[in-house]
């Protein structure tokens, strides 16, 4: 049976819709946007990838996700075939490709994977459903092992781990985790779900975004299957609902969620939620719902500090088997200081550029990968520039600023560099100390105070500081 190109594109477009919802934006752009759907015939979807490496990366990192979306679109007989470009050709010769078929969707996946909203498209009697065959919509790559703990998330992680070990029996019910975009809310709550599934396979864990919950409820209204919708959610043992602020202004959906929440809570089932704001700051939600959000524990996630960002990068490197120089790790941790999703996207882009171009990862490559995030990287006043400028001014080496030597001229230069690091960068005292040979924050405080005192008492020293200050102000301006 032949299927038109249009249908081929439509099937792949539907696959991408699900894929995009399960991976980071940068990963999606790097590994899925370059793919071209070629043909759909006899339930075999052929996609063209730009290289052998590209194919191997997809098979190693995204094979489970690809099999799931193919099953969702083409059923258990669906298969994926790669058309790999091995020679790009030229004006006179067409590109040469090699086709590599994959096996059909394994029975284990076709049995366990339930396409999203399937219970609405095919309403069921909740009494007869086998909960073991319901998919939790969890991403197995989110776990506690790769969730880096720091001052920014310690309370939320500890509470999440307690909930994961004893769901529904702690005082953290519901557990509300809130914070800005890209700070790890989804990672943490899915780690809770995966931990519970691993230790309690008989429990039905369900992860759903509030937006999907709303869409499912609207669909149930259209198809007169509201009771089936409610019955489905009453089956859940652990409900993880992401971005509850999306329920704002949707009165009928809030009423339904209120009744589901009450039933689950009274039945000793665990509820975990995320939001961009704490309950007291959420607008457009009924007061009775907000009051229930406050029954358990509300924990916030803050932007990770420099050390935590370093640890996140190093963990990512370790999991991907990469070796990145320390100066690159420090540069990345310093440059991307708010959004961890963005940081992981940069790392993915960096890996792709290194592997595709066969180049070692160095500072130059890292700066190139960050160009779309940081405008004019070269003009910022950062620690490297401060150390270089101060070292040149005092005629010492940058290495000596980080060494343990106590020579007076080097100590003075080091203290001045720390003073300017405090004035011109957003680094914490702990982070500044780390960049000067791993010294602690008290050393930085002492250095800043010493320089301030000398400015007040030594005119010659003050003139030197003012001269250096102009260099930094010109750079920053």
C-alpha positions in Angstrom: 0.0 0.0 0.0 1.5 3.3 -1.1 1.0 6.4 1.0 1.4 10.0 -0.3 4.3 12.3 0.6 1.7 14.5 2.3 0.7 11.7 4.6 4.4 10.9 5.3 5.0 14.5 6.3 1.8 14.5 8.5 2.9 11.3 10.3 6.4 12.7 11.0 4.9 16.1 12.1 2.7 14.3 14.6 5.8 12.4 15.9 7.7 15.6 16.3 4.8 17.2 18.3 5.3 14.5 20.9 9.1 14.4 20.7 9.3 18.2 21.2 7.2 17.8 24.4 9.7 15.2 25.8 13.1 16.8 25.2 14.8 20.1 25.6 14.5 22.8 22.9 18.2 22.8 22.0 18.2 19.0 21.8 15.2 19.1 19.5 16.8 21.7 17.3 20.1 19.8 17.1 18.8 16.3 16.5 15.3 16.4 15.1 14.9 19.6 13.0 17.5 18.4 10.4 15.6 15.1 9.8 13.6 14.9 6.6 10.7 12.5 6.2 11.0 10.7 2.8 8.4 8.0 2.5 5.7 6.0 4.3 4.9 2.6 2.9 3.5 -0.6 4.5 3.7 1.0 7.9 7.4 1.8 7.4 8.3 5.4 7.9 11.7 6.4 6.2 13.5 9.4 7.5 16.7 11.0 6.1 19.5 11.9 8.6 22.6 13.9 7.6 25.3 11.4 8.7 26.2 8.0 10.1 27.1 9.7 13.4 23.7 11.4 13.5 22.0 8.0 13.1 24.1 6.4 15.8 23.4 9.3 18.2 19.6 9.0 17.7 19.7 5.2 18.2 21.8 5.6 21.4 19.9 8.4 23.0 16.4 8.5 21.6 15.5 5.0 20.4 12.8 4.5 23.1 11.2 7.8 22.4 11.2 7.1 18.6 9.7 3.7 19.1 7.0 5.1 21.2 5.9 7.8 18.8 6.1 5.4 15.9 3.8 3.0 17.8 1.4 5.9 18.6 1.2 6.9 14.9 1.5 3.5 13.1 0.5 0.9 15.7 2.4 -2.2 16.7 3.4 -3.0 13.1 5.0 0.4 12.6 8.7 0.6 11.8 11.2 3.3 11.3 13.9 3.2 8.5 16.8 5.6 8.4 18.1 6.9 5.1 21.7 8.0 5.9 23.6 10.5 3.7 27.1 9.0 3.2 28.1 11.4 0.4 26.5 14.8 0.0 27.4 14.9 -3.7 27.8 18.1 -5.7 26.2 20.0 -8.7 26.6 17.0 -10.9 26.1 14.1 -8.6 23.1 13.4 -6.3 23.8 12.6 -2.6 24.5 9.0 -1.9 22.5 7.4 0.9 22.3 4.1 2.7 19.0 2.8 4.2 19.1 1.0 7.6 15.8 -0.6 8.7 14.9 -1.0 12.4 12.9 -3.7 14.0 9.2 -3.3 14.4 7.9 -1.9 17.7 8.7 -4.5 20.4 5.7 -6.2 22.0 6.7 -4.9 25.4 6.4 -1.3 24.2 3.1 -1.8 22.3 1.7 -3.4 25.5 2.9 -0.8 27.9 2.6 2.3 26.0 -0.8 4.0 25.9 -1.1 7.0 23.5 -1.9 10.2 25.3 -5.7 10.9 25.7 -6.5 7.3 24.6 -9.0 7.0 27.5 -10.9 9.9 26.0 -10.9 8.6 22.4 -11.9 5.1 23.7 -13.9 5.6 26.9 -13.6 2.6 29.3 -15.2 1.2 32.3 -12.7 2.1 35.1 -13.7 -1.1 37.0 -12.4 -3.4 34.3 -9.2 -1.5 33.3 -5.9 -3.2 34.2 -3.8 -0.4 35.7 -0.6 -2.1 35.0 -1.1 -1.3 31.3 -1.6 2.4 31.9 1.3 4.6 31.0 2.6 7.1 33.6 3.8 9.6 31.0 7.1 9.8 32.9 10.5 10.4 31.3 12.8 7.7 32.6 15.8 9.9 32.2 14.6 12.1 35.1 15.8 10.6 38.4 17.4 11.6 41.7 20.8 10.4 40.7 21.2 13.1 38.0 19.3 15.8 40.0 22.2 17.8 41.4 21.5 19.1 45.0 22.6 22.6 46.0 21.5 25.4 48.4 19.1 26.4 45.7 17.0 23.3 45.8 17.9 21.4 49.0 14.5 21.7 50.7 12.5 20.7 47.6 14.8 17.8 46.8 14.7 16.5 50.4 10.9 16.7 50.6 10.6 15.1 47.2 12.8 12.2 48.2 10.8 11.7 51.4 7.6 11.7 49.3 9.1 9.2 46.8 10.0 6.8 49.6 6.7 7.0 51.5 4.0 8.4 49.1 0.8 9.5 50.7 2.0 8.9 54.3 4.2 12.0 55.0 3.0 15.4 56.0 4.1 16.6 52.5 0.8 16.0 50.9 0.3 17.8 48.7 3.9 18.7 47.8 4.0 22.0 45.8 7.2 22.9 44.1 7.5 26.3 42.6 10.1 28.4 40.7 11.0 30.0 37.5 11.5 28.5 34.1 14.3 26.0 33.7 15.1 25.5 37.4 14.3 21.8 37.5 10.7 21.6 38.6 9.7 19.0 36.0 12.9 17.0 36.6 12.3 16.8 40.3 8.6 15.8 40.2 9.3 13.2 37.5 12.2 11.9 39.6 9.7 11.4 42.4 7.4 9.5 40.0 10.1 7.3 38.6 11.4 6.5 42.1 7.9 5.4 43.2 7.4 3.3 40.1 10.7 1.6 40.6 10.0 0.7 44.3 6.2 0.2 44.0 5.4 -1.1 40.5 1.9 -1.9 41.6 1.1 1.8 42.1 -0.4 3.8 39.3 1.7 7.0 39.0 0.5 9.6 36.5 2.3 12.7 35.3 0.3 15.3 33.4 0.7 19.0 32.6 -2.2 21.2 33.6 -2.6 22.2 30.0 -3.2 18.6 29.0 -5.5 18.1 31.9 -7.6 21.0 30.7 -7.6 19.8 27.1 -8.6 16.3 28.2 -11.5 17.7 30.3 -12.7 19.8 27.4 -12.6 16.7 25.2 -14.7 14.8 27.7 -17.3 17.5 27.7 -17.5 17.3 23.9 -17.9 13.5 24.0 -20.2 13.3 27.0 -17.6 11.2 28.8 -17.0 13.4 31.9 -17.7 10.5 34.2 -15.1 8.4 32.4 -12.6 11.3 32.7 -13.3 11.5 36.5 -13.1 7.8 37.0 -9.8 7.6 35.2 -8.2 10.2 37.6 -9.7 8.5 40.6 -7.7 5.4 39.7 -4.4 7.3 40.3 -2.3 6.5 43.3 0.2 9.3 42.8 -0.9 12.3 40.7 1.8 14.6 39.5 0.4 17.7 37.8 2.8 20.3 36.3 2.2 24.1 36.0 -1.1 24.4 38.0 -1.1 28.1 37.2 -2.5 27.1 33.8 -5.8 26.3 35.6 -6.3 30.0 36.2 -9.6 31.3 35.0 -10.9 27.9 34.0 -13.8 27.5 36.5 -15.3 24.2 35.4 -11.9 22.6 35.2 -11.0 23.9 38.6 -14.2 22.4 40.0 -13.4 19.0 38.5 -9.8 19.2 39.8 -11.1 20.2 43.3 -13.2 17.0 43.5 -10.4 14.8 42.2 -8.0 16.4 44.6 -10.3 15.9 47.6 -11.0 12.2 46.7 -7.3 11.4 46.2 -6.2 13.2 49.4 -8.9 11.6 51.5 -7.9 8.2 50.1 -4.3 8.7 51.2 -3.1 9.1 47.6 -0.1 11.4 47.0 -0.4 14.7 45.1 2.6 16.5 43.7 2.3 19.8 41.9 4.5 22.5 40.3 3.9 26.1 39.7 5.8 29.2 38.7 4.6 31.0 41.8 3.8 30.1 45.5 0.1 29.4 46.1 -0.5 32.8 47.8 0.6 34.6 44.6 -1.5 32.6 42.1 -4.3 34.6 40.5 -7.5 33.3 39.0 -7.7 30.2 41.2 -10.6 29.5 43.6 -9.8 30.2 47.2 -11.0 26.7 48.2 -8.5 25.2 45.8 -5.6 27.4 47.0 -6.3 26.5 50.6 -5.8 22.9 49.7 -2.6 23.6 48.0 -1.3 24.9 51.3 -2.2 21.7 53.3 1.1 20.1 52.7 4.5 21.6 52.0 5.4 24.4 49.6 9.1 24.4 48.5 10.8 26.8 46.1 13.6 26.3 43.6 16.0 29.2 43.1 18.6 29.9 40.5 21.5 27.6 41.2 24.7 29.2 42.5 28.0 28.9 40.6 29.1 25.7 42.4 25.9 24.0 41.6 26.0 25.0 38.0 29.6 23.6 37.9 28.3 20.3 39.4 25.5 20.1 36.8 27.9 20.5 33.9 30.3 17.9 35.3 27.5 15.4 35.9 26.2 15.9 32.4 29.7 15.5 31.0 30.2 12.3 33.0 26.9 10.8 31.8 27.8 11.5 28.2 31.3 10.3 28.5 32.9 13.6 27.6 36.0 15.3 28.9 35.7 19.1 28.9 38.6 21.3 30.2 38.1 23.0 33.6 38.3 26.5 32.1 35.4 25.6 29.7 33.3 24.3 32.6 33.9 27.4 34.6 33.1 29.6 31.6 29.8 27.9 30.9 28.9 27.9 34.6 29.6 31.6 34.8 27.9 32.6 31.5 24.6 30.7 31.9 23.5 31.7 35.4 19.7 31.5 35.4 18.1 28.8 33.3 19.4 25.3 33.6 17.3 24.1 30.7 19.3 26.6 28.6 22.6 25.4 30.1 21.8 21.8 29.1 20.8 23.0 25.6 24.2 24.7 25.3 26.0 21.5 26.4 24.1 19.5 23.8 24.9 22.0 21.1 28.6 22.0 22.2 28.7 18.2 22.0 27.1 18.2 18.6 29.5 20.8 17.2 32.5 19.0 18.6 31.5 15.6 17.3 30.1 16.7 13.9 33.1 18.9 13.2 35.6 16.6 14.8 37.0 19.4 17.0 38.1 19.3 20.6 35.9 21.2 23.0 37.8 24.3 24.0 37.0 27.9 25.1 36.7 29.1 21.6 34.1 26.5 20.7 32.2 27.2 24.0 32.0 30.9 23.2 30.7 30.1 19.8 28.0 27.8 21.3 26.9 30.7 23.6 26.6 33.4 21.0 22.9 33.0 20.7 22.5 33.4 24.5 25.1 36.1 25.3 25.5 39.1 23.1 29.1 40.1 22.5 30.7 37.6 24.8 34.1 39.2 24.3 33.2 42.6 25.8 32.0 41.4 29.2 34.0 42.1 32.4 34.5 38.6 33.7 36.9 37.0 36.1 39.3 36.0 33.3 39.6 39.6 32.2 40.0 41.0 35.7 42.7 38.5 36.5 44.6 39.1 33.2 44.4 42.9 33.6 45.5 43.0 37.3 48.3 40.5 36.6 49.6 42.6 33.8 49.4 45.8 35.8 51.3 44.3 38.8 53.6 42.4 36.5 52.8 39.0 37.9 51.4 35.8 36.3 47.8 34.8 36.5 48.9 31.4 37.8 50.6 33.2 40.8 47.2 34.8 41.7 45.8 31.4 42.1 48.8 29.9 43.8 49.5 29.6 47.6 52.5 32.0 47.5 52.6 34.7 50.2 55.0 37.1 48.4 53.9 40.6 49.2 53.5 41.8 45.6 51.5 38.8 44.6 49.3 39.0 47.7 48.5 42.6 46.9 47.7 41.8 43.3 45.5 38.9 44.4 43.6 41.1 46.9 43.1 43.8 44.2 41.8 41.3 41.7 39.3 39.9 44.3 38.2 43.5 45.1 37.4 44.1 41.4 35.7 40.7 41.1 33.4 41.7 43.9 32.7 45.1 42.3 32.3 44.2 38.6 30.9 40.6 38.6 27.8 38.9 40.0 29.9 36.0 41.5 29.3 35.1 45.1 32.2 35.4 47.6 32.5 31.7 47.6 32.7 31.6 43.8 35.4 34.3 43.7 37.4 32.4 46.2 37.1 29.3 44.1 38.6 31.1 41.1 41.6 32.2 43.1 43.0 28.8 44.0 40.0 27.5 46.0 40.2 30.0 48.8 37.2 30.4 51.1 34.8 33.4 51.3 36.5 34.8 54.4 39.7 35.3 52.5 37.7 37.3 49.9 36.1 39.4 52.6 39.5 40.2 54.1 40.9 41.1 50.7 38.1 43.4 49.8 38.4 45.1 53.3 42.2 45.4 53.0 41.9 47.1 49.6 39.2 49.5 50.8 41.3 50.5 53.8 44.4 51.1 51.6 42.3 53.3 49.3 41.4 55.5 52.3 45.0 55.7 53.7 47.4 55.4 50.7 47.2 58.0 48.0 49.6 56.2 45.6 47.6 52.9 46.0 44.3 54.8 45.5 45.7 56.2 42.2 46.6 52.7 41.0 43.1 51.4 41.8 41.5 54.3 40.0 43.7 53.7 36.9 42.6 50.0 36.9 39.0 50.9 37.5 39.0 53.0 34.3 40.0 49.9 32.3 37.1 47.9 33.7 34.5 50.7 33.3 35.5 51.2 29.7 35.2 47.4 29.2 31.8 47.3 30.9 30.5 50.5 29.2 
